[in-house]
Amino acid sequence: MKADSPADTVLELRSLTKHFAAYPAVKEVSFAVERGEFFSLVGPSGCGKTSTLRMIAGLEEPSAGEIILNGQNVSRVPPHRREVSTVFQSYALFPHLTVAGNIAFGLERQRRFSRSEIQGKLNTILEIVQLTGKESRLPKHLSGGEKQRVALARSLVLEPKVLLLDEPLSALDPALRKQMRAELKSLQRQIGIAFLFITHDQEEALSLSDRIAIMNGGCIEQIGDPQTVYRRPATRFAAEFLGDVNWIGEAALRPECLQVSLQPPREGVRWTPAVVQSLTFLGNRFLLGTRTRDGHSCIAELAGDTCRFQPGQQVCLWWNPADELLLQTQ
């Protein structure tokens, strides 16, 4: 069935719903992913993001709603007939196959390419993921980052309309994870395929995405570009999930928006007295833990390599009214 999706939309979910027994895991989720877009679906464990991805992949059948892929309703189409490919958290590489064998596996199963065509596609993707010269290695002889590249290449060589990524960086150590994050963004821009990225890591979502959808309890809380959802969250959940938030009375403030001084600040700003409780050095910045007179615990993020405040010191916390997070709902 043809959908009436705009020409630049490659994937659209319409009121997608999934029940497991009597439990609603996904509740009328709707969003669209544009061609070439890096779209992230974020939320805590159990929020429904992986169930949503599995329905798109065809691994779970929706209880209600529609999945429109490239203008076609694929809600009841089997996985092998959908033009999507999935990179799983565990990589799921075949241990007995070489790098080349793992990457070419899907192409060979399709039985529609000649040996020379498969080799040409293989050579191209190996160069893109920087694995040229490692074609004959087995997975056990690869680093974590190289295994990740093989998993990505195996999916990308199939030229899907959408690449689905289910927490693909979570198995890597922190340093390698940060490196692979940059490589993943560069790869997506080079290939031009829409990525639907599932993660519970806020920093990952903010640094990689063109747009972010925040899920909570099976529902979408907010969709927007990273700066908008961080600086102008729609709900308290969205504000707290995407970063630290200080609550001072009715005001919600990010730590980087709080200023600290020994004397009351100038007119035109808001402020409250507080006591310094802790000081944490993080290399290029300090986190100053404080408690306000009315009992609120607040964190101020201070740039620089020195900090003149000490635990027990009386200070003033102040901020510009424009930096308060104006939540649409509570």
N, C-alpha and C positions, 0 to 999 in steps of 0.2 A: 504493500500500500504506500503510495506516495504521500509524503508529509508536506505541509506548507511552510517548512522551515526556511529562513533566509538563506541565500546562496553562500554566505560566509560561515554558516553553522554546520559543523560536521557531526556533532553529537548533541542530542537534546533528550532530557528526561522529562516526562510529563506525569506528574502526580504519582511517581513510582512508589510502590508500597510493598513491603514484605512482612508476612507474619510467620513466625515459627511457633506452631501449636497456637496457644492463645496470646503469645507475646508479640507485640508489634515492633520489629527491629528497625524498620524504615517506614516513615509516615509521610506519604504524599510529597516526596522530594521532587522538585522541579528546578532544572538549570540547563543552560546551553553552553557548549564549548565550541569556540571558533576554530577555524582551520589555522594550524600553526601556533596555536595558543598553548602556553604552559599553565594549566589549570590545576590547582591543588584543593583537595578535599581534606580538611583537618578536623580534629576533634579527639576527645579522650577515648580510651579503650571502651568498647561497648556502645559507642554512639551511633553505629550503623554505617560507617564509611566503608568498611571492607565488604559488608553485605551488599552495599550499593555497587561497588566495583565488580563483585562476583555476578550480580545480575546483568551488568553491562557486558561482561565476558561470556555470559551464557551458562555459567556454572551453577547459578540458582535461577529458578523461575519466579518472576514477580507474582505477587498475590493480586495486584492491580496496577494500572498505569501503563505507560508506553515508553519504549526505548527507540528513539529515532536515530538511525545511523546513516549518514550521507543521503538523507531524504527517504529512507526506507524504514518501516516499522519492523524491527528485528526482535521484538519481545518474545516471540515463540520460535525463533530461528535457532538451530543447534550451534554450539560454539564454533565448530570447524567451518561453518558457512558465514561467519561474521568477520568483517574486515577489521578485527582488533587483534592485538597481541598483548600478552601479559608478562611482566617481569616480576617474579615473586621474591619475597624476602629471603628465602633460602637458596636462591639462584637455580636450584633443581637441575644442575648440570649432570650429564651422563658420565660417570667416573671412568668408563672404559673407552670413551671416545676422546679423540684429540680436540684441540681448539677448533680446527677446521671441521671436524666431524660434528661437533655440537652445533656450530653455527649453521652448517648446511643441512642439518637434519630435517627441518621443516620444509625446506625447498625440495629435498629429495622425496619426502612423503607426498608432496603435491603432484608429482609425476607429470608436470607440464613444462619442465625446462630440460634442455639438453645438458650434457655434462659440461660442455664449454660455457653455456650460459650460467650454470651454477658456479663454475670457477670464476667467471667474470664478476658476478655479484659478490662472491666470497672475497675476492681480492679488493674490491671497492670498500666493503664494510670493514675489512681488516685494517685498511689504511685509515679510515675514519675514526675507528676506536683505538688506534695506535697499538695494534697487535701484530703488525706485519713482522714476519720472522719468527713468530711463536706458534705457527699453525700446527706443528706436530707435537706440541706439549700436551700432556694429560692434565686434567684439573688439579691433581694432587701436587703438581709441580708449579702451580700458579700462586701468586699472592692474592690476598683478598680483593684488592682493586682490580687485578687482572681477571679474576673470576666474575666480578661485577661487569666488566666490559664484555666478556663473552656472553653473559646473560642478555645484556642489552643488544649486542650484535645479532644474536640468534633471533630476537624479536624484530629488530629493525630491518633485517635482510628480507623479511616477508612483506615489507612496504605496507603496513597496516594504515587504515585511516586514522586510528587512534591507538596510541601506546598506553597501556594501563600499567602503572607501577605501584605495587603494594609494599610500602615501606622498604624500598630496595637498598637503602643505605644503613639500615639499623644494625646489621651484623658487623659493620666495620668499626675499627677503633676511632676515637675522636679526631685524630690528626688526618687519617686517611679519609674519614667521612667528609671532612671539610674540603679536602682536595677533590674528592669525587663529586661533591656538590657543584664546584666550579666547572668540572669537566662535563657533568650532566647538562648544565645550562648551555654551555658552548655547543655540545652535541645536538641538543634540541634545536638551537638556532640554525645550525648547519644543515640538519636533515629537513627541517620545516614541517615535521609531523606533529599533530596535536598530542600533547602529553596530558594524561589525567593521573595526577600524583597523589597517592594516599600517604599521610604521615600524621603523627601526633606531635612532631617536633616543630614548635613555633618558629624558631630561627630558620629552619630549613624552608618552611613554607614562605616566610617573608622574603628570604633571599632569592628564591628560585622562581616565584610565581608571577605571571601576568595578572591573574586574578585568583582569589581565595574564596572558598565556600566553607563556612564554619558550621559543623554539625554538633548537635546536642540532643540526646534522647531520641534519636531517629529523625529529627527535623533539622532543616536549615535555619540557622540563626541570622546569618548575614552573608552576603556575597559582595565582593568589591575588590579593587586593586589593593596591594599590600599597604600603601600609605593610608588609604581611606579606612580600612578595617582596623588599623593600629591606632590612628589618630582620632578617628570618629566612629568608635564601635557603637553598634545599635543597641546592644543589651549589656547588662552587667556580666553575663557569662562570656560574651565575645571579648569584652574588655579584659577580663581576668585570664582568659585562656591564651591570649596573644601576648602576654607580658605582665610584668608586675604593675600593680595599681595601688596607690595610696588613697585611703578614704578619710577625708577630714571633714566631718560634718556631712553635708550633702555633696561636697566637692570630690570628684575622682581625678587623680593626677598621676601621670607616669613619673617614675623616680627622676628622670632627666629634666623634668620641668620644675622640680623643687629647688629653690635656692636657699642657702644657709648663711646667716650673718649673726654677729654678736649683738648688734643694735637693731632696733625696729627699722624697717625699710622705709623707702620714700613713699610718698602718696601715690595713689593710682594702682597699687597692688594689694593683694590680700595676704594676711599673715597670721601665724599663731605661735605662741611660745612653746618650746619643747626642751627636752633634756637628751643629750647624746648618750646612747647606750652601748653602741659598738662601732668599730671602725674596721673595714675590710679593704685591704690593698689588692687590686687586680691588675697591676702593671701600669696601664694607661689611665686608670681611674680609681676612685675610692667609692665604696658604698658606706654611707653614714646611716646607721640605725638610730632612730630617735623615738621618743614617746611624747606625745603632746599633753598639754595640761588636762585635757578631757579624756585621756586614756587611749588615744589612737596610736598604734605602732606605724611608723612611716620610715621609708627608705629614700634617702636622697643620693642621687648619683652625681659625683663631683669629678670633673675632668682635671687632669694634671698629675704631676708626680709628687706633690707635697700636699699635706692637709694640716691645717692649723687647729683643728678641733680635736677634743679628747673626751673619752667617756666621763660622764658626770657633769659636763659643762652645760650651762644654760645657753640656749641659742634661740634664734627666731627662724622659723620656716616661712618662706614667702614665695608667691607665684603670681603670674599674670592671669587674670580672669580668662583670657582667650585660650589658655592652655588647659582649662578644665574640660574633661570629657563629658559631652552633652549626650547622655544616653536617651534613646527614644523611649525605651521601656525598661522597667526594673525587674 
